[in-house]
Amino acid sequence: MPWAVLLGDQDTVTRYWSHVLRRAADACWFWLGGLTDTGHGTFRAGSHTTGTSRVVPAHLYGYRLAHGVDALAGGLVVRHRCDEPPCQNPAHWLAGSRGDNNRDAAARRHLSGHPLTDVRGAAGRARAVQAAIATAASPDEIEAAIAAALAAGHPGGAHQDALW
């Protein structure tokens, strides 16, 4: 993967950020582009005209953009502290092993009201948030729309605050 080329192309960087809803520093910054079946963002980085075009996971592109091209050396993965796969907030990311990531999920997937317990699954939750953002009548209504979309995945009304 030509990460240095993809990260060094200013048009690609601008296009990446155009798909991110930046919110408060401690809030999730939701991906507004394509999604995988696991709820992670997908992003076409690079350019067809230069032959560098690649579809990459959005959070991997963003992590390297924030921390450098070699930030995930040695097989490290990006862990989401918030457990929201479409989140693009660099403050919510932590590098670790696949085992670390699996242990994170195992420790939290049964917590009442936690993102990992959403009845729609990660992709359904991500799509619901994207739809809520898209249908908010004004920028002032976006936060309420996101909150309602997140709450809808927990019909019993449970809520879990961030663990970190």
Salt bridges, closest charged atoms under 4 A:
ASP83 OD2 - ARG108 NE 2.51
ASP83 OD2 - HIS114 NE2 2.99
GLU84 OE2 - ARG125 NH2 2.71
ASP100 OD2 - ARG79 NH1 3.92
ASP100 OD1 - ARG103 NH2 2.86
ASP104 OD2 - ARG79 NE 2.79
ASP118 OD2 - ARG120 NH2 2.65
ASP118 OD2 - ARG125 NH1 2.69
GLU143 OE1 - ARG23 NH2 2.58
ASP161 OD1 - HIS159 NE2 2.74
